[in-house]
């Protein structure tokens, strides 16, 4: 379902996404850096305070080895917000639009909208 939701994004932005990986975890294991904050940082897509996905930037792992940027989708929170498989694919697409836009540093509408280049 993740690949199906990503397909229209990759068709237009595939080259720009060649250094980006996707991962799926069951549940989020991230913490808010500011416990008094009422929202997550821009690299986290959340719904009612529960993270649905997170963009993890490229960097170094614990051993000092380079890592690639990746979008981590959280399966259980996404499934809990979907009525059926079609709804889940639509939600995944929306979340991926938000995350890819954050990765590319563009507005989500720039990814999913008509760019007029027909």
Helices and strands as residue ranges (DSSP letters): H 2-13, G 15-17, E 20-25, E 44-47, E 50-56, E 59-60, E 66-67, E 69-74, H 75-80, H 85-104, H 108-112
